[in-house]
Amino acid sequence: MSNANFSIAIQHTPHDSNRRSWVKSMLEKFRAERPDLCVDIVADTERQGSWPTYLRTLRATAGARHHLVLNDDITVCRDFLASVDKVIQARPGHIVSLYTNSPWVPTARARGQAWIEKSLVASPALIWPTALIHEAYLRLIDDKPAEWNSAVGCSVCSGRSRRR
């Protein structure tokens, strides 16, 4: 559903009780920050797997200019939604990963840089300009490697994945 500048969809595997509680926790944090927030939970109820579920999250844009896709196993930082707004304002035409384990992050931080640019980004928290989703979706369903012009990783929020 649409918020001020972006829609949110959570890719969810409901068969795991931990993941159900993580989604509940995430929604509680979001509602504490924005009580009227609407979030689409895109659940893999048929056990189709990550890929088909992710593709469905891309379609849940609700007409917003940007679309935030989250995995169900992350922890979000305090003021997460306000941080997402700031990231979108800073990089409105880019696909932005809110999490990266790139070895370049320490170097960028040492240089005082807040952004690193990478190609072929996969992330548990990804902001898409919705204008790019249609083109990307067509490439993704054709199983052709996508050649993204610019995907950006940021360290605005230190989200962490619960995957081990």
C-alpha angles and dihedrals in degrees: 000000000000124000124179095295107354148032123229131215125178117208102221137190101198096185092080117074092208091056091049090054092045091054090048090051092048092050091049090053091048093049091049088057097039114013094192094051119134120204127184113225107205103198127195093222093154093051092239092149139241100302100055090042092051091051089053090052089057090059093053095082099127090209095292123145092238133029125207115205116194132184116230094239101066134101115222125215126243111279089018096154093049088050091052089052090053093048091051091050091050097046108019097159098045137087101239128201113207090198132044135162091196115151087226095070096085091049092049091048092049088055092049092248120144097194139054123188122222137165125232097023121189116183144162087233117037130167114208126192097230090226087069097047098078093052092043093046091055090051093045096052090048088058089232117142108259115230103206114199093210133002117169131205118204138187098208091120123027098221116173131206119232092214115116 
